[in-house]
Amino acid sequence: MEIEFASLDDSLARFTLSGASTAFANAFRRAMIGEVPTLAIEDVRIYDNTSALFDEMLAHRLGLIPLKTDLSSYTTQETCSCGGAGCPGCTSTYTLSVEGPRTVMSSDLIPQDPKATPVHANIPIVKLTKGQKLVVEARAVLNTGRAHAKWQPILICGYKNHPAISVSDACDACSLCVDECPRGILAVKGKKIQVVEGKLPDCSMCRLCERACLGSGIGDEPAIRIAAEKDRYIFTVESDGSLTVKEIMNRALQYIREQADELEHQLGEISGDEKK
C-alpha cells in the first residue's frame, strides 16, 4: 500500500491511495470521519439569556463551533482518572458574557485553556439588541463523530477510483470528444487524442467522450475508453481546523490498526491459537 500526496497543508490534503482494496479505502474514510476524537462543547449552563434565541438553540450553536484540540493534553471522560467528573484532563471550560447592542461571536468564548480556543474568531452566535444580555458557561469534552457530528474533525472526506483513459488506433482525431469533455482533460496532439498532462485525476468518468466518439459514426465501439483502477483511489480531505489533516490521517490509521489487532486477538482466543 502506498500514499502519494498531490497537495498537503494543515487544512486540506489531496492524495492517491494505491494497492488497497475498496473495503480498506472506505474503512479509512469512515475512520477519519467518525473515529478521530476532537473537542466540542457538550454542556452549557446559561445564567442569563434575553436574546431572541431559545436556550436550546444557543447550546446547539455553541456545540457546532470547532475548537482547537491538543490530543496530548486531553483524554475522554470514560478513560479519565476523574471518572468523568470533569477535570482539566478531560474537560475544557469556557465563559461568555456579552451585552448588546452587538453580535456575539465565537471570539467572545473565553477558554480556560489558551490552547483550546475556537478555530475561527468570526463565527456569529446570536445578535443582541440594546438591553439584551447573554451570560453562559460551557464545557467541552473529547469524543468522536460516531457519537455526534459536532465531534467530526473534517468538513470534506471523500474518495473516488482513479480514472484510466485509453485511446485505440481507430482514433482519427476528430476532436468531438475534446469538445464534449466538461473538464478539459483531452486534447488533440498530432493525429491522436491524448490526456492533458496532470489532468487525469480531474476526470469524473462521465463517459461523455465515449458517447461523442460513437456519435461520430466510428462504429459500434468508441476509440476512447474510460475505466476505473480498482486498487487506486483519489482522496480529498479537508479539516475543520480542530486538528491538522496529517494528524487526522495518522489517528485514523492508528484506529484501524488497533481494531485489526483486537480482531486478531479475539479470533486467536476463539481458535485457541492466541499469540503470547
C-alpha positions in Angstrom: 0.0 0.0 0.0 1.2 3.5 -0.9 0.1 7.1 -0.3 1.2 9.8 -2.8 0.3 13.4 -2.0 -0.7 15.8 -4.7 -1.2 18.6 -2.1 -0.9 18.8 1.6 -1.2 21.6 4.2 -2.8 21.9 7.7 -6.4 22.2 6.4 -6.5 20.4 3.1 -5.0 17.3 1.5 -5.4 15.5 -1.8 -3.6 12.2 -2.2 -3.7 8.9 -4.1 -4.0 5.6 -2.2 -2.6 2.7 -4.2 -2.5 -1.0 -3.6 -5.6 -1.1 -1.3 -9.0 -2.7 -1.5 -12.2 -0.8 -1.7 -13.0 -2.1 1.8 -9.9 -0.6 3.2 -10.4 2.7 1.4 -13.9 3.0 2.8 -12.7 2.0 6.3 -10.1 4.7 6.1 -12.7 7.3 5.1 -15.1 6.3 7.9 -12.3 6.3 10.5 -11.3 9.8 9.6 -15.0 10.9 9.8 -16.1 9.1 12.9 -13.2 7.7 14.9 -10.8 10.6 15.4 -11.5 12.5 18.7 -11.8 16.2 19.0 -13.1 18.8 21.5 -16.7 20.1 21.2 -19.0 21.9 23.7 -21.3 19.4 25.3 -22.7 21.1 28.4 -23.9 24.7 28.6 -25.0 26.5 31.7 -27.0 29.6 30.9 -27.1 32.2 33.6 -28.8 35.0 31.6 -30.3 34.9 28.1 -32.5 37.7 26.9 -31.7 37.3 23.3 -34.1 36.3 20.5 -32.9 32.6 20.6 -34.1 29.9 23.0 -31.6 28.3 25.3 -31.6 25.1 23.4 -30.8 26.8 20.1 -27.9 28.7 21.7 -26.5 25.5 23.2 -26.7 23.8 19.7 -24.9 26.7 18.0 -22.1 26.7 20.7 -21.7 22.9 20.2 -21.0 23.3 16.5 -18.2 25.8 16.9 -14.9 23.9 16.0 -12.3 24.1 18.8 -8.5 23.7 18.5 -7.7 20.3 20.0 -4.4 19.1 21.6 -4.9 15.4 21.9 -1.7 15.1 24.0 -3.4 17.2 26.7 -6.9 15.7 26.8 -8.5 12.3 27.2 -12.0 11.1 27.0 -14.2 11.2 30.1 -14.6 7.4 30.1 -10.8 6.9 30.4 -10.0 9.9 32.6 -8.8 9.3 36.2 -11.6 11.6 37.4 -14.2 9.1 36.3 -16.0 11.7 34.1 -16.5 14.3 36.8 -14.8 16.9 34.7 -11.2 17.7 35.4 -8.8 19.7 33.3 -7.5 16.5 31.8 -10.8 15.7 30.1 -12.8 19.0 30.1 -12.1 22.5 28.7 -14.2 25.2 30.3 -15.4 28.4 28.6 -17.2 31.6 29.8 -19.1 34.1 27.8 -20.6 37.4 29.0 -21.8 39.9 26.4 -24.3 42.8 26.4 -25.9 44.3 23.4 -26.2 46.0 21.0 -23.7 43.8 19.2 -23.3 40.4 17.6 -21.9 37.7 19.8 -19.0 36.0 18.1 -17.0 32.8 18.7 -14.1 35.1 19.8 -16.3 36.0 22.9 -15.8 32.5 24.2 -13.1 32.8 26.8 -11.3 29.4 27.3 -9.7 28.3 30.5 -7.1 26.6 28.4 -5.5 29.0 25.9 -4.7 26.1 23.5 -8.4 25.2 23.2 -9.6 28.4 21.6 -12.3 28.4 18.8 -10.7 27.7 15.4 -12.3 30.8 13.9 -12.9 34.0 15.8 -15.6 35.4 13.4 -18.4 32.8 13.8 -21.6 34.6 14.7 -23.6 33.1 17.5 -26.5 35.5 18.1 -27.3 39.2 17.5 -28.2 41.2 20.6 -30.1 44.4 20.6 -29.9 47.2 23.2 -30.6 45.9 26.7 -30.2 42.2 25.7 -27.6 40.1 27.5 -26.1 36.7 27.3 -24.1 35.1 30.1 -23.1 31.4 29.8 -20.6 28.8 31.0 -19.8 25.9 28.7 -17.8 22.7 29.0 -16.1 21.0 26.1 -15.2 17.3 26.1 -13.4 14.9 23.9 -15.4 12.5 21.8 -15.7 11.2 18.2 -18.0 11.8 15.2 -19.6 8.4 15.9 -21.3 10.0 18.9 -22.4 13.2 17.2 -21.4 15.2 14.1 -20.1 18.1 16.2 -17.1 15.9 17.0 -16.2 15.2 13.4 -12.8 16.8 12.7 -13.4 17.1 8.9 -15.5 19.2 6.6 -14.9 17.0 3.5 -13.7 13.5 3.3 -14.3 11.5 0.1 -12.6 9.4 -2.5 -13.1 8.1 -6.0 -11.5 5.4 -8.1 -8.5 6.7 -10.0 -9.6 7.1 -13.7 -7.8 5.3 -16.6 -8.2 6.6 -20.1 -7.1 4.6 -23.2 -7.3 5.6 -26.9 -7.2 2.9 -29.6 -5.6 3.1 -33.0 -9.0 3.6 -34.5 -9.0 7.3 -33.3 -9.0 9.7 -36.2 -8.5 12.9 -34.0 -11.9 14.3 -35.0 -11.8 16.2 -31.6 -15.5 15.6 -30.9 -14.6 14.1 -27.5 -12.4 17.1 -26.8 -15.2 19.5 -27.3 -17.6 17.3 -25.2 -15.3 16.9 -22.1 -16.6 19.2 -19.4 -13.2 19.4 -17.6 -10.8 20.0 -20.4 -8.9 16.8 -19.9 -8.5 15.8 -23.5 -6.5 17.5 -26.3 -5.6 16.8 -29.9 -1.8 16.1 -30.3 -0.6 15.2 -33.7 -3.1 12.7 -35.2 -4.4 11.3 -31.9 -6.4 12.3 -28.8 -4.3 12.4 -25.6 -4.8 13.3 -22.0 -3.6 16.7 -20.9 -0.6 16.3 -18.6 -1.6 16.4 -15.0 -5.3 16.5 -15.7 -6.1 12.8 -15.5 -7.2 12.9 -11.8 -9.8 15.5 -12.7 -11.7 13.1 -14.8 -15.2 12.4 -13.4 -15.7 9.3 -15.5 -18.9 10.8 -17.0 -18.1 9.0 -20.3 -19.4 11.9 -22.4 -16.3 11.5 -24.6 -17.3 7.9 -25.3 -20.7 8.9 -26.5 -19.3 11.7 -28.6 -17.0 9.2 -30.2 -19.8 6.9 -31.1 -21.8 9.8 -32.4 -19.1 10.5 -34.9 -20.0 7.3 -36.8 -16.9 5.4 -35.9 -18.7 2.2 -35.4 -20.1 0.1 -32.6 -17.1 0.6 -30.3 -15.7 4.0 -29.3 -12.0 4.7 -29.9 -11.7 6.2 -26.4 -12.4 4.2 -23.3 -12.9 5.3 -19.7 -12.3 2.9 -16.9 -11.5 2.9 -13.1 -8.5 1.4 -11.5 -9.8 -1.0 -8.8 -7.0 -0.7 -6.3 -6.2 3.0 -6.7 -8.2 5.9 -5.1 -8.1 9.7 -5.1 -8.9 11.1 -1.7 -9.8 14.7 -0.7 -9.8 15.5 3.0 -10.5 19.0 4.5 -10.1 19.6 8.2 -12.4 22.0 10.2 -9.2 23.3 11.9 -9.5 21.5 15.2 -6.8 19.1 14.0 -4.4 19.1 11.1 -5.2 16.8 8.2 -1.9 14.9 8.8 -2.9 14.2 12.4 -6.4 13.2 11.3 -4.9 10.7 8.9 -2.4 9.3 11.4 -5.1 8.9 14.1 -7.5 7.2 11.6 -4.8 4.7 10.5 -3.9 4.1 14.2 -7.5 3.3 14.9 -7.7 0.8 12.0 -4.5 -0.9 13.3 -5.9 -1.2 16.8 -9.1 -2.7 15.6 -7.3 -5.2 13.4 -5.1 -6.2 16.4 -8.1 -6.6 18.5 -9.9 -8.7 15.9 -6.8 -10.9 15.6 -6.7 -11.3 19.4 -10.4 -12.3 19.5 -10.0 -14.8 16.7 -7.0 -16.3 18.4 -9.0 -16.8 21.6 -11.8 -18.5 19.7 -9.5 -20.8 17.8 -7.1 -21.4 20.7 -4.1 -20.2 18.8 -3.7 -16.9 20.7 -0.2 -15.4 20.3 1.6 -14.9 23.6 
